[in-house]
Amino acid sequence: MLSQTQPSQQTALVDFVRTLQQQKVLDPATGDQLLFDPDWNMMLWTEAPLFGINVADFWHCGTHLHTHFHISQTTTHDIQTPKNETQYINKVAFLAQLTSSPANFDLQPGLAAGPFDFSLYALWDFRQAFESTRMPTSTMLRAASLWMIYAAEMLWANVRTKRDFRHRASNGNPAKEGDAYHKSRRWVGFNRQRWDVWVEGLENGREAEEQDVGGLVEEALSQVERVESQKWRLEREEMYA
């Protein structure tokens, strides 16, 4: 099972899923790419139909505002045993590696997410770890670090585009700020100010007692430094808009 597979052993599975997504299934009569279901208007396999929904079910997402827009999730607060922690961390690593897939990097304001884009799940873990009035647990630090280690490029792209996760039809906001910021911020997704809060949280995580956590945090911060050193820069007035 995926939840029992360590991140270092997930490469083959990640590569398989990515390769499958690149396959186009054509109608031999018309040459057109086949749809999974005409009502869904999603193509095999390039749009990975139902993959996101099945991931959400696997993640134990319960209620949702829309077929593609889940708002509840298993969180690190729900983890009670070392076994549950290991399973959660393994799932985080898998989704983070998929999130870094090149198939997701057509991100532009207003466009749909890529087929393997689980950036919102990353935001949830960062929010739990670094936007709470409670100190982050070692599980939270591990999860946040893995998102940054495997998917920093995509997360930084979200910051660059100020990605907004509000659901206009229902006025829902699954990306709202954590309880430590609910009186001072009205966050709706990714932005530079929020990113800086997360990076500061990771920097503070260097002091974690568990040696493996400290190692993950350092690796995560090296990825932060790498993506922030790229040519693209936010103007100061844009950073805190």
N, CA and C of each residue as an Amber inpcrd file, in Angstrom:
protein
   723
   0.8400000  -1.1980000   0.0000000   0.0000000   0.0000000   0.0000000
   0.8760000   1.2480000   0.0000000   0.3490000   2.3170000  -0.6430000
   1.1050000   3.5600000  -0.7180000   1.4480000   4.0930000   0.6590000
   0.4940000   4.0340000   1.5830000   0.7250000   4.6060000   2.9010000
   1.8160000   3.8760000   3.6670000   2.2070000   2.6860000   3.1840000
   3.2690000   1.9270000   3.8380000   4.5760000   2.0030000   3.0520000
   4.5910000   2.7800000   1.9880000   5.7750000   2.8910000   1.1390000
   6.5320000   4.1660000   1.4620000   7.7710000   4.0430000   1.8710000
   8.5760000   5.1950000   2.2440000   8.8480000   6.0830000   1.0360000
   9.0460000   7.3880000   1.2620000   9.2960000   8.3160000   0.1500000
  10.4150000   7.8730000  -0.7740000  11.4860000   7.3210000  -0.2180000
  12.6270000   6.9040000  -1.0380000  12.2960000   5.7410000  -1.9520000
  11.1820000   5.0530000  -1.6790000  10.7940000   3.8880000  -2.4760000
   9.6140000   4.1930000  -3.4030000   9.2350000   5.4540000  -3.4990000
   8.0460000   5.8230000  -4.2690000   8.3560000   6.2400000  -5.7070000
   9.6150000   6.2950000  -6.0700000   9.9970000   6.8450000  -7.3700000
   9.3320000   6.1200000  -8.5250000   9.3420000   4.7900000  -8.4930000
   8.7750000   4.0110000  -9.5980000   7.2780000   4.2750000  -9.7400000
   6.5800000   4.3730000  -8.6140000   5.1390000   4.6160000  -8.6700000
   4.8420000   6.0150000  -9.1940000   5.6020000   6.9970000  -8.7430000
   5.4180000   8.3660000  -9.2300000   5.6750000   8.4250000 -10.7330000
   6.7330000   7.7760000 -11.1910000   7.0530000   7.7740000 -12.6100000
   5.9600000   7.0880000 -13.4260000   5.4030000   6.0030000 -12.8870000
   4.3330000   5.2970000 -13.5880000   3.1090000   6.1930000 -13.7580000
   2.6990000   6.8570000 -12.6870000   1.5180000   7.7200000 -12.7570000
   1.7520000   8.8650000 -13.7360000   2.9380000   9.4670000 -13.6910000
   3.2570000  10.5560000 -14.6140000   3.2520000  10.0750000 -16.0650000
   3.8130000   8.8820000 -16.3050000   3.8610000   8.3340000 -17.6600000
   2.4610000   8.0230000 -18.1750000   1.6310000   7.4590000 -17.3180000
   0.2520000   7.1570000 -17.7010000  -0.4880000   8.4230000 -18.1150000
  -0.2510000   9.5050000 -17.3900000  -0.9300000  10.7620000 -17.6900000
  -0.5530000  11.2980000 -19.0680000   0.5920000  10.9360000 -19.5640000
   1.0540000  11.4390000 -20.8560000   0.4910000  10.6600000 -22.0450000
  -0.2090000   9.5470000 -21.7640000  -0.7390000   8.7260000 -22.8390000
  -2.0690000   9.2950000 -23.3620000  -2.1950000   9.3430000 -24.6660000
  -3.4360000   9.7850000 -25.2980000  -4.1360000   8.5790000 -25.9130000
  -5.3850000   8.3700000 -25.5460000  -6.1700000   7.2700000 -26.0860000
  -7.0540000   7.8350000 -27.1920000  -6.8150000   7.3900000 -28.4260000
  -7.4960000   7.9650000 -29.5750000  -8.6110000   7.0600000 -30.0760000
  -9.6640000   7.6880000 -30.5590000 -10.7510000   6.9740000 -31.2220000
 -10.2540000   6.5690000 -32.6060000 -10.1780000   5.2720000 -32.9070000
  -9.6420000   4.8490000 -34.2100000 -10.4700000   5.3330000 -35.3980000
 -11.7360000   5.6300000 -35.1540000 -12.6010000   6.0660000 -36.2500000
 -12.4060000   7.5360000 -36.5820000 -12.1920000   8.3550000 -35.5560000
 -12.1150000   9.8000000 -35.7700000 -10.7230000  10.3730000 -35.5530000
  -9.9110000   9.6560000 -34.8180000  -8.6030000  10.1830000 -34.4670000
  -8.6300000  11.1530000 -33.3110000  -9.8180000  11.4040000 -32.7700000
  -9.9510000  12.3200000 -31.6330000  -9.6010000  11.5910000 -30.3350000
  -9.1270000  12.3620000 -29.3730000  -8.8130000  11.7770000 -28.0800000
 -10.1010000  11.4080000 -27.3640000 -10.1390000  10.2080000 -26.8140000
 -11.3360000   9.7230000 -26.1440000 -11.5660000  10.4500000 -24.8220000
 -12.8380000  10.6540000 -24.5290000 -13.2250000  11.2370000 -23.2570000
 -13.5220000  10.1290000 -22.2580000 -13.1950000  10.3870000 -21.0000000
 -13.5350000   9.4430000 -19.9400000 -15.0460000   9.2860000 -19.8480000
 -15.7310000  10.4090000 -19.9190000 -17.1860000  10.4440000 -19.8610000
 -17.6150000  11.7560000 -20.4980000 -18.5210000  11.7370000 -21.4710000
 -18.9250000  12.9840000 -22.1290000 -19.4320000  14.0450000 -21.1600000
 -20.0840000  13.5990000 -20.0820000 -20.6060000  14.5680000 -19.1120000
 -19.4830000  15.2670000 -18.3520000 -18.3570000  14.5750000 -18.1950000
 -17.2240000  15.1550000 -17.4830000 -16.3390000  15.9670000 -18.4040000
 -16.3420000  15.6070000 -19.6640000 -15.5210000  16.2930000 -20.6610000
 -14.0430000  16.2910000 -20.2660000 -13.6020000  15.1420000 -19.7730000
 -12.2020000  14.9730000 -19.3980000 -11.6020000  13.8620000 -20.2400000
 -10.3890000  14.1030000 -20.7450000  -9.7780000  13.1880000 -21.6950000
  -8.9090000  12.1360000 -21.0170000  -8.9400000  10.9370000 -21.5850000
  -8.0340000   9.8720000 -21.1740000  -6.6970000  10.0660000 -21.8820000
  -5.6160000   9.8760000 -21.1790000  -5.4290000   9.8740000 -19.7330000
  -4.8720000  11.2340000 -19.2980000  -4.7470000  12.1250000 -20.2490000
  -3.9970000  13.3560000 -20.0180000  -4.6060000  14.2540000 -18.9400000
  -5.9020000  14.1690000 -18.7550000  -6.5290000  14.9920000 -17.7180000
  -6.7900000  14.2080000 -16.4360000  -6.2750000  12.9770000 -16.4000000
  -6.3360000  12.1460000 -15.1860000  -7.7180000  12.1750000 -14.5380000
  -8.7560000  11.7630000 -15.2860000 -10.1130000  11.8240000 -14.7380000
 -10.2680000  11.0200000 -13.4590000 -10.9370000  11.6270000 -12.5020000
 -11.2560000  11.0370000 -11.1960000 -10.0470000  10.8360000 -10.2860000
  -8.8490000  11.1350000 -10.7590000  -7.6770000  10.9220000  -9.9150000
  -7.7550000  11.7840000  -8.6550000  -8.0520000  13.0640000  -8.8410000
  -8.1250000  13.9540000  -7.6930000  -9.1950000  13.5640000  -6.6990000
 -10.3330000  13.1100000  -7.2030000 -11.4250000  12.7080000  -6.3130000
 -11.0340000  11.4630000  -5.5210000 -10.3920000  10.5290000  -6.1930000
  -9.9590000   9.3230000  -5.4850000  -8.8810000   9.6400000  -4.4590000
  -7.9890000  10.5740000  -4.7770000  -6.9930000  10.9940000  -3.7980000
  -7.6820000  11.5990000  -2.5820000  -8.6840000  12.4360000  -2.8340000
  -9.4050000  13.0660000  -1.7250000 -10.0780000  12.0210000  -0.8460000
 -10.6560000  10.9990000  -1.4610000 -11.2670000   9.9230000  -0.6760000
 -10.2050000   9.1640000   0.1100000  -9.0580000   8.9170000  -0.5200000
  -7.9550000   8.2310000   0.1360000  -7.4350000   9.0440000   1.3120000
  -7.5230000  10.3730000   1.1750000  -7.0710000  11.2880000   2.2150000
  -8.1280000  11.4480000   3.3020000  -9.2320000  10.7690000   3.1310000
 -10.3470000  10.8330000   4.0620000 -11.0120000  12.2010000   4.0630000
 -11.0940000  12.8250000   2.8890000 -11.8700000  14.0490000   2.7890000
 -13.3390000  13.6730000   2.8850000 -14.0730000  14.4490000   3.6350000
 -15.4830000  14.1410000   3.8220000 -16.3800000  15.0010000   2.9800000
 -16.8310000  16.1110000   3.5300000 -17.7510000  16.9680000   2.8040000
 -17.0120000  17.7960000   1.7820000 -17.7500000  18.2770000   0.7820000
 -17.1500000  19.1360000  -0.2130000 -18.1950000  20.0860000  -0.7710000
 -17.7190000  21.2070000  -1.2400000 -18.6000000  22.2080000  -1.7960000
 -18.9530000  21.9160000  -3.2430000 -18.0730000  21.2130000  -3.9090000
 -18.2270000  20.9840000  -5.3300000 -17.5080000  19.6950000  -5.6730000
 -17.8700000  19.0620000  -6.7480000 -17.2980000  17.7760000  -7.1040000
 -15.7780000  17.8020000  -7.0910000 -15.1800000  18.9140000  -7.5310000
 -13.7280000  18.9950000  -7.6190000 -13.1280000  19.8480000  -6.5110000
 -13.9090000  20.2050000  -5.4960000 -13.4040000  21.2140000  -4.5600000
 -13.6600000  20.7740000  -3.1320000 -12.7500000  20.0080000  -2.5900000
 -12.9210000  19.4600000  -1.2480000 -12.4290000  20.4470000  -0.1970000
 -13.1560000  20.5160000   0.9140000 -12.8060000  21.5100000   1.9200000
 -12.4770000  20.9190000   3.2780000 -12.6670000  19.6300000   3.4690000
 -12.2700000  19.0360000   4.7420000 -11.1990000  18.0020000   4.4670000
 -10.3580000  17.7540000   5.4350000  -9.2340000  16.8770000   5.1840000
  -8.7220000  16.2560000   6.4740000  -8.1060000  15.0960000   6.3310000
  -7.3600000  14.5440000   7.4510000  -6.2170000  15.4930000   7.7490000
  -6.0110000  15.7980000   8.9980000  -4.9520000  16.7340000   9.3570000
  -3.9860000  16.0730000  10.3220000  -2.8720000  16.7500000  10.5290000
  -1.8910000  16.2140000  11.4600000  -2.4090000  16.2160000  12.8920000
  -3.4710000  16.9630000  13.1800000  -4.0640000  16.9130000  14.5140000
  -4.7630000  15.5750000  14.7580000  -5.1500000  14.8850000  13.6620000
  -5.8890000  13.6360000  13.7860000  -4.9720000  12.4380000  14.0430000
  -3.6780000  12.6240000  13.9440000  -2.7350000  11.5200000  14.0400000
  -2.4470000  11.2090000  15.4990000  -2.6830000   9.9360000  15.8690000
  -2.5570000   9.5720000  17.2740000  -1.4260000   8.5830000  17.5410000
  -0.9600000   7.8630000  16.5320000   0.0300000   6.8160000  16.7500000
   1.1930000   6.9770000  15.7830000   2.3580000   6.4150000  16.1150000
   3.4940000   6.4440000  15.1820000   3.1480000   5.8210000  13.8330000
   2.3410000   4.7650000  13.8280000   1.9370000   4.1330000  12.5720000
   1.1320000   5.0910000  11.7180000   0.1890000   5.7970000  12.3330000
  -0.6090000   6.7700000  11.5900000   0.2610000   7.9010000  11.0580000
   1.2340000   8.3040000  11.8510000   2.1330000   9.3700000  11.4090000
   2.9210000   8.9350000  10.1830000   3.4620000   7.7280000  10.2350000
   4.2370000   7.2260000   9.1040000   3.3870000   7.1610000   7.8470000
   2.1740000   6.6850000   7.9770000   1.2800000   6.5920000   6.8260000
   0.9730000   7.9770000   6.2590000   0.7360000   8.9260000   7.1320000
   0.4390000  10.2830000   6.6800000   1.6310000  10.9040000   5.9570000
   2.7980000  10.7480000   6.5220000   4.0100000  11.3060000   5.9240000
   4.2810000  10.6640000   4.5680000   4.0510000   9.3660000   4.4480000
   4.2410000   8.6970000   3.1610000   3.2850000   9.2430000   2.1050000
   2.0550000   9.5120000   2.4970000   1.0920000  10.0660000   1.5430000
   1.4690000  11.4870000   1.1440000   1.9420000  12.2690000   2.1070000
   2.3900000  13.6300000   1.7980000   3.5110000  13.5920000   0.7680000
   4.4810000  12.7270000   0.9720000   5.6190000  12.6480000   0.0600000
   5.1700000  12.2790000  -1.3480000   4.2320000  11.3540000  -1.4620000
   3.7370000  10.9340000  -2.7720000   3.0270000  12.0800000  -3.4830000
   2.1270000  12.7580000  -2.7890000   1.3910000  13.8590000  -3.4300000
   2.3080000  15.0330000  -3.7330000   3.2950000  15.2570000  -2.8910000
   4.2400000  16.3470000  -3.1580000   5.0510000  16.0620000  -4.4180000
   5.4540000  14.8070000  -4.5980000   6.2020000  14.4540000  -5.8030000
   5.3360000  14.5870000  -7.0450000   4.0670000  14.2200000  -6.9520000
   3.1650000  14.4010000  -8.0860000   2.9230000  15.8840000  -8.3600000
   2.8310000  16.6680000  -7.3090000   2.5930000  18.1030000  -7.4670000
   3.7280000  18.7630000  -8.2270000   4.9210000  18.2210000  -8.1140000
   6.0580000  18.7930000  -8.8240000   6.1050000  18.3780000 -10.2890000
   5.1230000  17.6030000 -10.7380000   5.1010000  17.1160000 -12.1140000
   5.0590000  18.2610000 -13.1170000   5.8030000  18.1590000 -14.2200000
   5.7600000  19.1940000 -15.2630000   4.3640000  19.4250000 -15.8150000
   3.4810000  18.4270000 -15.7040000   2.1160000  18.5780000 -16.2130000
   1.3450000  19.6770000 -15.4960000   1.8230000  20.0980000 -14.3420000
   1.1070000  21.1100000 -13.5610000   1.5900000  22.5320000 -13.8340000
   2.5990000  22.7110000 -14.6460000   3.2740000  23.9990000 -14.7000000
   2.7980000  24.9450000 -15.7930000   1.5340000  24.8270000 -16.1550000
   0.9290000  25.8230000 -17.0320000   0.1100000  26.8050000 -16.2110000
   0.4770000  26.9280000 -14.9510000  -0.3160000  27.7160000 -14.0180000
  -0.3330000  29.1880000 -14.3910000  -1.5200000  29.7020000 -14.6280000
  -1.7330000  31.1140000 -14.8780000  -2.9700000  31.5410000 -14.1070000
  -3.0800000  32.8150000 -13.7170000  -4.2650000  33.2550000 -12.9820000
  -5.5390000  32.9120000 -13.7310000  -6.4700000  32.2680000 -13.0350000
  -7.7700000  31.9720000 -13.6200000  -7.8490000  30.6450000 -14.3400000
  -6.7180000  29.9560000 -14.5270000  -6.7370000  28.6910000 -15.2330000
  -6.9140000  27.5340000 -14.2510000  -7.4180000  26.4130000 -14.7730000
  -7.6300000  25.2410000 -13.9350000  -6.2970000  24.6600000 -13.4890000
  -6.3430000  23.9320000 -12.4020000  -5.1390000  23.3010000 -11.8840000
  -4.7030000  22.1740000 -12.8000000  -3.4220000  21.8040000 -12.7000000
  -2.9170000  20.6690000 -13.4420000  -3.4930000  19.3730000 -12.9000000
  -3.2940000  18.2640000 -13.6250000  -3.9150000  16.9940000 -13.2390000
  -3.3990000  16.4210000 -11.9340000  -2.1830000  16.7970000 -11.5270000
  -1.6070000  16.2690000 -10.2970000  -1.2570000  17.3900000  -9.3260000
  -2.0210000  18.4460000  -9.3440000  -1.7040000  19.6060000  -8.5100000
  -2.4390000  19.5120000  -7.1750000  -1.6840000  19.2290000  -6.1260000
  -2.2610000  19.1310000  -4.7850000  -1.7220000  20.2560000  -3.8950000
  -1.5530000  21.4140000  -4.4920000  -1.0270000  22.5650000  -3.7610000
  -1.8910000  22.9310000  -2.5690000  -3.1970000  22.7660000  -2.6880000
  -4.0740000  23.1100000  -1.5740000  -3.7990000  22.2060000  -0.3700000
  -3.4790000  20.9450000  -0.6230000  -3.1450000  20.0440000   0.4680000
  -1.8870000  20.5260000   1.1830000  -0.9340000  21.0300000   0.3930000
   0.2800000  21.5840000   0.9900000  -0.0630000  22.7870000   1.8530000
  -0.9090000  23.6570000   1.3380000  -1.3070000  24.8390000   2.1010000
  -1.9300000  24.4330000   3.4270000  -2.7660000  23.4060000   3.4170000
  -3.3790000  22.9330000   4.6590000  -2.3160000  22.5280000   5.6770000
  -1.3000000  21.7950000   5.2050000  -0.2570000  21.3560000   6.1370000
   0.5820000  22.5260000   6.6460000   0.8980000  23.4780000   5.7780000
   1.6240000  24.6700000   6.2270000   0.7870000  25.4770000   7.2170000
  -0.5000000  25.5870000   6.9340000  -1.3800000  26.3310000   7.8460000
  -1.4130000  25.6840000   9.2170000  -1.5540000  24.3610000   9.2490000
  -1.5810000  23.6440000  10.5250000  -0.2980000  23.8660000  11.3110000
   0.8210000  23.8380000  10.5820000   2.1160000  23.9110000  11.2590000
   2.4710000  25.3130000  11.7140000   2.1930000  26.3170000  10.8590000
   2.7920000  27.6300000  11.0740000   1.8070000  28.7850000  11.2140000
   0.5200000  28.5200000  11.1020000  -0.4650000  29.5940000  11.2590000
  -1.3750000  29.3420000  12.4540000  -0.9500000  28.4880000  13.3480000
  -1.7350000  28.1230000  14.5170000  -1.1810000  28.7960000  15.7650000
  -2.0300000  28.9450000  16.7500000  -1.5770000  29.4680000  18.0350000
  -0.8130000  28.4130000  18.8200000  -0.8740000  27.1660000  18.3560000
  -0.1260000  26.0860000  18.9990000   1.2020000  25.8640000  18.2940000
   2.1590000  25.3750000  19.0340000   3.4650000  25.0720000  18.4610000
   3.3470000  23.8710000  17.5300000   4.0810000  23.8630000  16.4240000
   4.0010000  22.7220000  15.5090000   4.6020000  21.4690000  16.1280000
   3.9480000  20.3510000  15.8930000   4.4710000  19.0670000  16.3440000
   5.5360000  18.5880000  15.3590000   6.2390000  17.5310000  15.7330000
   7.2420000  16.9740000  14.8280000   6.5910000  16.4580000  13.5500000
   5.3700000  15.9300000  13.6570000   4.6590000  15.4540000  12.4680000
   4.3670000  16.6080000  11.5200000   3.9330000  17.7230000  12.0580000
   3.6560000  18.8960000  11.2300000   4.9190000  19.3790000  10.5290000
   6.0220000  19.4020000  11.2520000   7.2860000  19.8500000  10.6560000
   7.7480000  18.8910000   9.5700000   7.5690000  17.5930000   9.7970000
   7.9480000  16.6210000   8.7690000   7.1070000  16.8310000   7.5100000
   5.8020000  16.9720000   7.6800000   4.9110000  17.1330000   6.5320000
   5.2380000  18.4090000   5.7620000   5.3710000  19.5180000   6.4620000
   5.6750000  20.7870000   5.8020000   7.0080000  20.7160000   5.0740000
   7.9920000  20.0840000   5.6940000   9.3090000  19.9790000   5.0730000
   9.2480000  19.1690000   3.7880000   8.5020000  18.0750000   3.8030000
   8.4190000  17.2320000   2.6120000   7.7350000  17.9490000   1.4570000
   6.7100000  18.7250000   1.7460000   6.0780000  19.5150000   0.6850000
   7.1110000  20.4390000   0.0470000   7.9310000  21.0600000   0.8630000
   8.9080000  22.0060000   0.3290000  10.0490000  21.2750000  -0.3840000
  10.4570000  20.1420000   0.1420000  11.5450000  19.3820000  -0.4740000
  11.1610000  18.9130000  -1.8730000   9.9470000  18.3940000  -2.0030000
   9.5500000  17.7890000  -3.2730000   8.8130000  18.7370000  -4.2150000
   8.1900000  19.7900000  -3.6940000   7.3080000  20.6030000  -4.5420000
   7.5480000  22.1000000  -4.4260000   8.7380000  22.5020000  -4.0030000
   9.0000000  23.9300000  -3.8030000   8.7580000  24.7420000  -5.0740000
   9.1100000  24.1830000  -6.2170000   8.9540000  24.9090000  -7.4870000
   7.4890000  25.2770000  -7.7360000   6.6130000  24.3040000  -7.5130000
   5.1880000  24.5500000  -7.7410000   4.6170000  25.4940000  -6.6810000
   5.0370000  25.3220000  -5.4540000   4.5400000  26.1910000  -4.3870000
   4.9710000  27.6390000  -4.6340000   6.1930000  27.8100000  -5.0870000
   6.6870000  29.1530000  -5.4030000   5.9180000  29.7370000  -6.5910000
   5.5800000  28.8890000  -7.5660000   4.7670000  29.3520000  -8.6970000
   3.4030000  29.8310000  -8.2150000   2.8480000  29.1580000  -7.2120000
   1.5730000  29.5990000  -6.6370000   1.7070000  30.9840000  -6.0120000
   2.8250000  31.2040000  -5.3320000   3.0680000  32.5150000  -4.7280000
   3.1930000  33.5700000  -5.8170000   3.9230000  33.2510000  -6.8520000
   4.1490000  34.1990000  -7.9410000   2.8420000  34.6490000  -8.5800000
   1.8960000  33.7330000  -8.7160000   0.6220000  34.0700000  -9.3600000
  -0.4550000  34.4780000  -8.3580000  -0.0680000  34.5470000  -7.0810000
  -1.0350000  34.8920000  -6.0140000  -2.2870000  34.0240000  -6.1310000
  -2.0690000  32.7470000  -6.1740000  -3.1500000  31.8100000  -6.4640000
  -4.2630000  31.8710000  -5.4310000  -5.4760000  31.9980000  -5.9050000
  -6.6750000  32.2140000  -5.1000000  -7.5200000  30.9440000  -5.1360000
  -7.8680000  30.3940000  -3.9700000  -8.6340000  29.1570000  -3.9030000
 -10.0950000  29.3790000  -3.5170000 -10.5510000  30.6010000  -3.5040000
 -11.9580000  30.8280000  -3.1600000 -12.8730000  30.1700000  -4.1830000
 -13.9890000  29.6580000  -3.6750000 -14.9930000  29.0550000  -4.5430000
 -16.1280000  30.0640000  -4.6990000 -16.1440000  30.6970000  -5.8650000
 -17.0560000  31.8320000  -6.0540000 -18.5280000  31.4580000  -5.9010000
 -18.9170000  30.2910000  -6.3910000 -20.3370000  29.9280000  -6.3700000
 -20.8780000  29.8030000  -4.9510000 -20.0490000  29.2930000  -4.0470000
 -20.5130000  29.0710000  -2.6730000 -19.9190000  30.0660000  -1.6830000
 -18.9720000  30.8800000  -2.1500000 -18.2640000  31.8280000  -1.2920000
 -17.4280000  31.1180000  -0.2340000 -17.0660000  29.8620000  -0.5010000
 -16.2230000  29.1210000   0.4250000 -14.7610000  29.4750000   0.2380000
 -13.9920000  29.3230000   1.3020000 -12.5700000  29.6280000   1.2450000
 -11.7850000  28.5590000   2.0090000 -11.4350000  27.4560000   1.3550000
 -10.6840000  26.4110000   2.0410000  -9.2530000  26.8110000   2.3530000
  -8.8010000  27.9350000   1.8030000  -7.4210000  28.3710000   2.0120000
  -7.3270000  29.5280000   3.0010000  -8.3250000  29.6760000   3.8410000
  -8.3090000  30.7960000   4.7840000  -7.1520000  30.6690000   5.7670000
  -6.8530000  31.7560000   6.4270000  -5.7250000  31.8110000   7.3590000
  -5.9680000  30.9520000   8.5930000  -4.8760000  30.5890000   9.2700000
  -4.9820000  29.8480000  10.5200000  -5.4120000  30.7350000  11.6690000
  -5.6860000  30.1150000  12.8160000  -6.2840000  30.8660000  13.9220000
  -5.3600000  31.9440000  14.4880000  -4.0710000  31.8230000  14.2850000
  -3.1490000  32.8550000  14.7850000  -3.2410000  34.1420000  13.9800000
  -3.8870000  34.0820000  12.8000000  -3.9240000  35.2470000  11.9140000
  -5.3480000  35.6570000  11.5380000  -6.3530000  35.0430000  12.1440000
  -7.7140000  35.2860000  11.6620000  -8.2100000  36.7010000  11.9350000
  -7.5760000  37.4160000  12.8550000  -7.9990000  38.7860000  13.1290000
  -7.2130000  39.8240000  12.3270000  -6.1250000  39.3780000  11.7180000
  -5.2640000  40.3460000  11.0360000  -5.1170000  40.0970000   9.5410000
  -5.4820000  38.9150000   9.0700000  -5.3270000  38.5810000   7.6590000
  -6.6180000  38.0200000   7.1010000  -6.7730000  38.1570000   5.8010000
  -7.8950000  37.5550000   5.0940000  -7.3300000  36.8200000   3.8860000
  -6.5320000  35.8190000   4.1660000  -5.8540000  35.1120000   3.0940000
  -6.8210000  34.1890000   2.3520000  -6.6390000  34.1170000   1.0520000
  -7.5100000  33.2960000   0.2040000  -6.7090000  32.2850000  -0.6110000
  -5.4150000  32.2190000  -0.3700000  -4.5690000  31.3100000  -1.1270000
  -3.1130000  31.5750000  -0.8270000  -2.2980000  31.5250000  -1.8670000
  -0.8610000  31.7450000  -1.7240000  -0.5240000  33.2160000  -1.9340000
   0.4100000  33.7210000  -1.1520000   0.9580000  35.0630000  -1.3660000
   2.3150000  35.1310000  -0.6640000   3.0770000  36.1590000  -0.9660000
   4.4410000  36.2380000  -0.4320000   4.4550000  36.3920000   1.0830000
   3.5260000  37.1400000   1.6140000   3.5060000  37.3250000   3.0650000
   3.2860000  35.9950000   3.7700000   2.3810000  35.2070000   3.2510000
   2.0960000  33.9030000   3.8460000   3.2990000  32.9690000   3.7050000
   3.9090000  33.0080000   2.5380000   5.1160000  32.2140000   2.2950000
   6.1860000  32.5450000   3.3310000   6.3650000  33.8260000   3.6160000
   7.3700000  34.2360000   4.5920000   7.0540000  33.7030000   5.9850000
   5.7840000  33.6220000   6.3320000   5.3800000  33.0340000   7.6100000
   5.7970000  31.5630000   7.6610000   5.5560000  30.8590000   6.5710000
   5.9230000  29.4450000   6.5200000   7.4390000  29.2550000   6.6010000
   8.1740000  30.0740000   5.8730000   9.6360000  29.9510000   5.8920000
  10.1740000  30.2360000   7.2950000   9.6150000  31.2430000   7.9480000
  10.0300000  31.5340000   9.3240000   9.7330000  30.3520000  10.2300000
   8.5780000  29.7070000  10.0060000   8.2430000  28.5210000  10.7950000
   9.2320000  27.3970000  10.5860000   9.6520000  27.2070000   9.3470000
  10.6590000  26.1930000   9.0680000  11.9890000  26.5390000   9.7370000
  12.3580000  27.8040000   9.6680000  13.6080000  28.2230000  10.3080000
  13.5650000  27.9510000  11.8060000  12.4380000  28.2160000  12.4230000
  12.3020000  27.9210000  13.8540000  12.3510000  26.4150000  14.1090000
  11.9480000  25.6230000  13.1070000  11.9500000  24.1740000  13.2440000
  13.3350000  23.5690000  13.2860000  14.3510000  24.3760000  13.0110000
  15.7280000  23.8930000  13.1320000  16.0380000  23.4440000  14.5560000
  15.2860000  23.9610000  15.4930000  15.5320000  23.6520000  16.9040000
  14.8130000  22.3890000  17.3640000  14.1880000  21.6680000  16.4440000
  13.4530000  20.4580000  16.8220000  14.3800000  19.4500000  17.4920000
  13.8640000  18.7620000  18.4950000  14.6770000  17.8080000  19.2400000
  15.0160000  16.5800000  18.3960000  14.0770000  16.1370000  17.5520000
  14.2970000  14.9390000  16.7570000  15.2960000  15.2380000  15.6350000
  16.3480000  14.4630000  15.5600000  17.4050000  14.7310000  14.5860000
  16.9080000  14.6320000  13.1590000  16.0190000  13.6680000  12.8850000
  15.5330000  13.5160000  11.5140000  14.6830000  14.6990000  11.0920000
  13.9590000  15.2990000  12.0350000  13.1510000  16.4790000  11.7210000
  14.0640000  17.6390000  11.3480000  15.1140000  17.8410000  12.1310000
  16.0480000  18.9150000  11.8290000  16.6760000  18.7550000  10.4520000
  16.9850000  17.5200000  10.0730000  17.5550000  17.2680000   8.7590000
  16.5840000  17.5910000   7.6410000  15.3190000  17.2060000   7.8190000
  14.2990000  17.5200000   6.8200000  14.0910000  19.0200000   6.6970000
  14.0700000  19.7040000   7.8310000  13.8880000  21.1530000   7.8180000
  15.0180000  21.8290000   7.0590000  16.2430000  21.4120000   7.3000000
  17.3870000  22.0130000   6.6030000  17.2890000  21.7750000   5.0940000
  16.8820000  20.5800000   4.7200000  16.7270000  20.2790000   3.2920000
  15.6170000  21.1280000   2.6850000  14.5370000  21.3100000   3.4380000
  13.4330000  22.1380000   2.9530000  13.8790000  23.5800000   2.7610000
  14.6440000  24.0890000   3.7040000  15.1110000  25.4750000   3.6060000
  16.0810000  25.6620000   2.4500000  16.8170000  24.6300000   2.1120000
  17.7040000  24.7290000   0.9500000  16.8880000  24.8470000  -0.3300000
  15.7280000  24.1970000  -0.3630000  14.8410000  24.3200000  -1.5220000
  14.2000000  25.7090000  -1.5720000  13.8830000  26.2470000  -0.4180000
  13.3760000  27.6280000  -0.3580000  14.4030000  28.5870000  -0.9450000
  15.6320000  28.4480000  -0.5060000  16.7020000  29.3180000  -0.9990000
  16.8720000  29.1690000  -2.5100000  16.7600000  27.9450000  -2.9940000
  16.9320000  27.7050000  -4.4210000  15.8640000  28.4130000  -5.2500000
  14.5870000  28.2370000  -4.8700000  13.5300000  28.8370000  -5.6940000
  13.4920000  30.3520000  -5.5370000  13.8240000  30.8400000  -4.3560000
  13.8200000  32.2880000  -4.1570000  14.9710000  32.9650000  -4.8950000
  15.9970000  32.2040000  -5.2280000  17.1480000  32.7840000  -5.9130000
  16.9490000  32.8640000  -7.4270000  15.8480000  32.3430000  -7.9170000
  15.5690000  32.4090000  -9.3440000  15.3530000  33.8530000  -9.7770000
  15.4240000  34.0950000 -11.0740000  15.4380000  35.4580000 -11.5990000
  14.1800000  36.2400000 -11.2340000  13.0570000  35.5270000 -11.1740000
  11.8030000  36.2350000 -10.9240000  11.7830000  36.8170000  -9.5100000
  11.3420000  38.0400000  -9.3880000  11.2330000  38.6990000  -8.0850000
   9.9260000  39.4820000  -8.0100000   9.3720000  39.5080000  -6.8190000
   8.2000000  40.3480000  -6.5680000   8.6630000  41.7480000  -6.1860000
   7.9930000  42.7290000  -6.7300000   8.2290000  44.0890000  -6.2540000
   7.7000000  44.2010000  -4.8290000   8.3010000  45.0560000  -4.0540000
   7.9340000  45.1450000  -2.6410000   6.4460000  45.4460000  -2.4510000
   5.8990000  46.3430000  -3.2710000   4.4850000  46.6850000  -3.0960000
   3.5870000  45.5230000  -3.4640000   4.1000000  44.5690000  -4.2860000
   3.3110000  43.4000000  -4.6450000   3.3520000  42.3440000  -3.5390000
   4.4370000  42.3180000  -2.8110000   4.6530000  41.2690000  -1.8350000
   3.5650000  41.2420000  -0.7710000   3.0740000  42.3880000  -0.3900000
   2.1320000  42.4480000   0.7130000   0.8010000  43.0430000   0.2790000
   0.4600000  42.8650000  -0.9720000  -0.8200000  43.3580000  -1.4800000
  -1.9620000  42.5490000  -0.8860000
